[in-house]
């Protein structure tokens, strides 16, 4: 009988084991970024989160932390590298210290104005090479998101290219951007963003460059007389995941996430364009002198600035930068 009881116990335990359903694997990703909940980046992160949850039947959850809730961008970048947070959507301009190759995006008129051509460039060999350049930096870069273009503003006239000569412009701390302005005969001064409004107001610098919605949000138009809509500088976001989290995902979930980020780009671009159009109206209503550079002027600006800025980039990144620039040149020529 003891023998029979033990067999019964084993059978009972086996039955209980099979009766317990397998628990679904949950993957939770905290994603940090700097923008507000009303701005394009966050609005479409919410959309991506919905798509991913739906298509993985709830197995993958994105928890979004806007407005620097997980730290400043440097801290979030380091968190992704260390695996203390799962992902961040970071402006490329904030990534040069982690990956100097990404600074190629500082080169003026690098990204075509035509949205279809820009998408082809991001989706082709150049975009892939740029994403791959993060692979040895402790980050998995899965896509680029467009986030608008920069424009010029100044308290001095900007009616012609010759008007730039002798003016002082604030830039982020980038040798590429400094050379961009040197090529125009202007000088560039690296100043913290938080000091920019007062620096424009007091004449420490004559002008600056930023997207129109940033110019509106920071009220720079209150202390700037002239605006040229030049679309000279691409503002691109890089979607970065922690390798530890990314490699824990099944391949089909990785594909779902990549597809969702790519799928919303047309809507993201339209949302950003609407915000920029609204900002332009606000700036015009303020009494600022707003001028839209035509195609001929933009071509001339590219001709003047692109070469010196590219040389500065290669000077900073050596052979690896030259190789990426060559991939870009071939891809751009094929558009």
KOLDOZA-537515 format. One record per residue (C-alpha): x, z, y. Coordinates in steps of 0.1 Angstrom, whole numbers, plus 5000, padded with zeros to 4 digits. Example, Ala and Ser with C-alpha at 12.3 -4.5 7.8 and 13.67 -1.06 7.14 Angstrom:
BEGIN
512350784955/513750714989/
END
This chain:
BEGIN
500050005000/502750075026/504049735019/500549585025/500149785057/503449655071/502449295063/499049365081/500949505111/503149205113/500248965111/498349165137/501349155161/501748785155/498148725163/498448925195/501548735205/499748395201/496648535219/498548605251/498648285272/502048165285/502448265321/502947975346/506347975362/505948035400/508547905424/508248055459/510347905487/510648075521/511247805547/512547905581/512647695613/512847745651/509747565665/506347715674/503347675652/501847405675/504847175673/505146885650/507747035627/505547325617/502247135616/503746895590/505547165571/502047315566/500846975554/503846945529/503147295517/499547195509/500546875491/503247055470/500947335460/498147095451/500446855431/502147135412/498847315405/500047615425/503347655407/505347595439/504547785470/506047725504/505948035527/506647915563/508448125589/508447955624/510048055657/513248205642/511548475622/514248445596/517048445622/518648185645/519547845630/523047955621/521748255602/519248035584/521847785575/524048065560/520948205542/520447875525/524147855515/524048215501/520548175485/519048455505/516448215518/515247905499/515147635527/515247555563/514347255584/517247235609/517947015639/520946805631/522546915664/522747275650/524547165618/527847015630/529647345624/528547345588/528946975582/530846775609/529646445594/526146505605/527346475641/527146095637/523546145649/524946255683/526045895689/523645735714/521345455702/522345515666/518745515653/516745195661/513745225684/511545035660/509945285637/510045055607/513744975612/514445345617/512745435585/514645165566/517945315580/516945665569/515745555535/518745325528/522445375519/523245525553/520545795551/521445875515/525145905523/524346135552/522246355529/524946345502/527446475527/525846825524/526446845486/529847015489/528647245517/526447465496/523247295506/520847035491/519646795518/516546605506/515346415537/515646345574/512646395597/512446225631/511846475659/511846255690/514346105714/516346235744/515946125780/518046165811/517046375841/518946455874/518546575909/520546265920/519345905917/519345735883/518145395895/521145205879/523845275854/526345295884/524345595897/525645815868/529145795881/530346135896/527346325884/527546645863/525346675832/524846965809/525346895772/525547085739/529147165729/529846825714/532846595720/530646295712/528146385739/530946455764/532346105757/528845955761/528846075797/532445995803/531645635794/529145635822/531645775847/529846105847/531146445836/529746665810/529647045810/528747245778/526347525787/524047745766/520447615766/519147945780/521247895812/520147535818/517047595841/519047815865/522047585863/519847285874/518147495900/521447615916/523347285913/525947395887/524947075870/523046775885/521246675853/520646705816/519346525785/516446645764/513146515748/510246495772/508246765754/511247005757/511546915794/507846995798/507947315777/511047455796/509747335829/512947145837/510846895857/510347175883/514047155892/514746785885/513746505908/514446205886/513646115850/514745805831/512945745798/515945595780/515345705743/519045715740/519546015717/517846065683/516646415675/516646435637/515846725615/517546785581/515546935553/517847175534/517347375502/519447635486/521147485455/520147795435/516447745442/516547365440/518347355406/515847605392/513047355397/511947115370/512846755379/509246655383/508746935409/511846825427/510346475429/506946605441/508646795469/510846495480/507846265479/505646505500/508346535528/508646155529/504946085527/504046275560/506746105581/504345845597/501846115607/504646335619/506046055641/502545985655/502046365662/505346385680/504646065700/501346215712/503146535724/505746325742/502946115759/501246425771/504546565784/505246245803/501846275821/502646635831/506046535844/504546245864/501846465878/504546705890/505746445915/509046365897/510346015900/509845875864/511345545854/511145385820/514345185811/513544835799/515144675769/517944515789/518944845804/518845015770/521044745755/523544785784/523545165779/524245125742/527044875749/528745125773/528245445754/528245365717/531945275713/533545575730/531045815713/531845655679/535545695686/535046065694/533146105661/535845945640/538446155659/536546465648/535846365612/538746135602/538445905572/535246055559/533545995593/534945635594/533545565560/530145695570/530245495602/531145185582/528145245559/525945275590/527344955606/526644755575/523144905571/522344855608/523444495607/521144425578/518044555597/
END
